[in-house]
Amino acid sequence: MGADLPDLPDLGALTADSHAHLDMLEDPAGALARAARAGVGLVATVVDLTEDLRTFAELDEWLAQAQGIREQEGSGPPFVPDVRVVVGVHPHNAHAFSSDVEKRMREAAALPGVAAFGELGLDYHYDYSPRVEQRAAFERHLALAHELSMPVVVHLREAHDDGYAMIRDMGVPPAGCVIHCFTEDAVTAERFLGLGCWISFAGPVTFKKSAALREAVAATPLDRMLVETDSPFLAPEPLRGSKNEPAYVTLTTAAVAAAKGLTAAQVASAALDNARAVFCRGGSA
């Protein structure tokens, strides 16, 4: 794959990284160029409207620089991934959700390339925001998604029962709902699938002690499944402990294929098609 990439699987088809944090990477342009070389056709990157907003100002430059890197490489068509932006407030920052933030979400939803609200939800592991404020912010995100016909990308940690109940009671937004970085068992996956959600799998599916998670992979229909990195976090095996980046979604894609008894190309193609269905409603990638 090149001197600046570890040995990655050749999937035989393009795949998608359905959840990344490009603004947290040291070299977003280089990461996008490497992702293209690894066979990643789409990247969804998250912007927390209470934190760093530089993605809006710098994304075009990252893409231009990535294109330049690809052209210098001179190996194959110099495409770069299509990048879609997900905007919202992480549950860690739910205490900062305000009418001003809601106004910014409404404005952002109208911008080209902004594809979904997120990552929103509940995090009862850290409880950086009081749970009552987390639930209130989650409710407002879901209400806005219904109103503005936006899909949502949901973060749940040690909060799946409450998260399920809120999505069930308010209804899955018609544009879609992704349960990101799913780490639970098959029974929990089937509950969210029953609501009509998409299930997105990240690096933990490659970890040795994730047998129950791989059972959830096996139980998830191919047409309701996504793959992601959550980069720079949660690098998959055998790169666990290093900084993650979108190219490494190929390792997760291969692991998902093994868990489902399918070819890597089948899973890669489905993951890209599904990501486009969620994030490219305003135009094909």
N, C-alpha and C positions, 0 to 999 in steps of 0.2 A: 504493500500500500504506500510505500514511500518512506524515506528516512525519518520523517517527523511524525509518523503514525506507527503504533504497535501493529503486530500481526492481527488483522481483523478478518472475519469470514467474508468470502465472496457469496452474497446471497442469491445472485442470479437474477435479481430484480431490484428496483428502487424501493426504499422503505421511507418511513417518516418518523421524526422525533416529535411527538405530540406534546412535549412539555419540557422546556428548557428556560434557563435564565441567562440569556446572552449578555445582559448588562453586568453580570457577576464574573464573566470570563476575562482573563487578562488580555486576550487578543480575539475579540469576536470575529473580525474579518478572517483571520487565519483559521479559526474554528469552523467557519462556514465553508471555506475552501476545502478543508480536510473532510468535512462532512460530505461535500459533493464527491470528492475522490473516493470516499468509502461507499457511496451509493445511497445517500440520503436526499430525497427529492423535496421534502418539506420540513420546516422547523416552526413550531409554535413557541413563541417566546413570551414570557410573563412580565408585565409591568405592574408593580404595586404603586398605586397613585398616591400613597402616603410616603413613598421612599424616593429612589433614584428614577428620574424621568428622562434620562439621557437617551433612551432608546428612540424616542420620538425625533430627537434632533440628529441622531447619529446613524440610524439604521440604513439610510440610503448610502452613506459613505462606507459603512461596513460591507454592504453588498457590492459596491463599486470596487472596493479594494479586493474583496474575495474574487470577483470576476477577473481583475488584473492578475492575481496570483494564478488563477486557473489558466489564463492565456499564456503566462510565462512558462507554466508546466508543459504545455504543448502536447499533452497526452489525452486524446479523445476530445469529444465536444466539451467546450469550456463552460458548462452550465454551472449555476450555483443554486442552492435550495431556494424554493419559494419560502418566504418568511411571513408568518401571520402573527399578529400581536393579540395577546390576551390581557385585559385590563381589569383591575379591581383592587380589593383590599384583603390581604392575607389575614386569617383569623388571629395571628399574633398581634396585628395592628387594628383589630376591631374597635379598640377604645378610641381610635382616631377617626373612625367613620363619622362623617358629618354631612350636613346639607351641602356644604361646599364640595366635598368629595363626590357626593351623588351628582351634583351639577357637572363635575369634570367627567364622571362616567358617562353621562348623557352626551356630552360633547365628543368624548372619545369614540363612542359607539358609531358616530357619523363619519369618522375618519377612514380613508382608504386603508385597507390592510388590517384594521382592527376587527377581529373575528369573533371574540367571545368575552364574557365576563369571568374573571377568576384571578388568581386562585382564591376562592372563597370557601367558607365552611366552618369547621369546628376543630380545634386542637386542644384536647383535654389532657394531653401529655405534659405540655409546658405551662398551659394556662397563663400565657403572657398577658392576655386580656381576660377580664372577668367573664365567666361563662354566659351570664345574662347579656353582656354586650356582644359576645360572639354570636349568640343566637339572634339578637336583634339585627346585626349587620348581615348575617346569612339570610334572614328573612327579607331585608331590603334588596339584597342582590337578586334573590329569586323573583321578587316582585318586579324589579326593573327588567329582568330578562324576559318575563312574560309580556310586559308592556312594550318593550322595544324589539321583540322577536330576536333575542340573542341567545346562543347556547351558553351554558355555564360549565366551568371546570372546577370541580369540588375537591377540596382537601379535607380529609377526615382522619384524625389520629386519636385512637382510644375514645371515639365518639360516634361509632357507626350506628348504634341504636338511635341516638338523638338525630343524627343526620338523616337516616332513613325516614324517621317519622316526619321530619320537617319537609323533606322532598315529597313524601307521600301526601301529606296534608295540603301542601301548596300546589302540588302537581309538577311534574317534569315540564320545564319550559318546552314549548312546541319545537323550538330550534335545536333542542338536544341538551343532554346532561352527561358529562364525563366524570367518572370517579377516578381521579388521578392517583398514580402511584399506589395501586391497590396492593395490599399486603395481607389480606385476610383469607379465610378458607372458602371452599366451594359453596357452602350453605349461604354465607354472607354475599358472595358474588351473585348467587341465584336470586336473592332478595332484591338486589338493585337491578339486575337484569329484568326481573318481573315488573319493575316500574318503567322499563324502557330505557335505562341508562346504558351508556358505553362504559366498558371497563378498560382502564389503561394500566399496563404492566411495565415496571421499571427494573433497574438493576437487581433488586432483591430476588427476582425470579431465578437468578443464576447462583444464589448462595446455597451452600451445602445443606443448611438446616431449613430450607424453604420447601419441604415436601408438600405441606398443606397448601402453600401458595401455588405450586405447580398443579395440584389437583384443581384449584380454582381456574387456572389456565385451561386445563383440559375441559372444564365444564362451561367455558365461555364460548359461545358461537363465534365463528370466524368473522361474521359480519357485524359483531358488536364489540370488537376488540381493537385496542390501540396499543402501541408501544411508545416508550419515552425514555429519556435519560434523567430528567430532573437535574440536569447539569447546572452547576459544578458538583452536585451532591451524588451520592449513591452509585459510584462507578461499579459496573458489573465485574464479576470474575472473568478473567484472572487479573483484572486491573483494580480490584477493590482496594480502597485506601488512597488511590490517586485522585487527582482532580478529573471529574467527569467532563465530557464534551459530546456534542451531538453525534459525531462519528461513531461513538461507542454504542449507539443504539443498535448497531448491527449485531453485537454480541447478545443483547437482550432478544432481538428478533430471532436469532438462531436458537436460543434457549427455549423460547416460546414454541418454535416449530418442533423441537425435540419433544417437548411436553405434550404437544397435540398429535404427534405422529405424522406430521406433514412436512413437505419440503420447505426449506428456507424461502424459496422464491414464492411459494403460495402464501406464506404468512407475510412476507415483505409487501407483496402486491396488495393483499387485503388491508394491511395496516395503512398503506398510502391511500388507497381508495377510501377507507373509513375516515382518515384524517381530512381528506378533501371534502367528504360529506359534511363533516362538522365545521371545518374552518374556512371553507372556500365557497360559501353560499353565494357570494357576490361575484364569483368568477373562478374559472378553473385554474389550477396550478400547472 
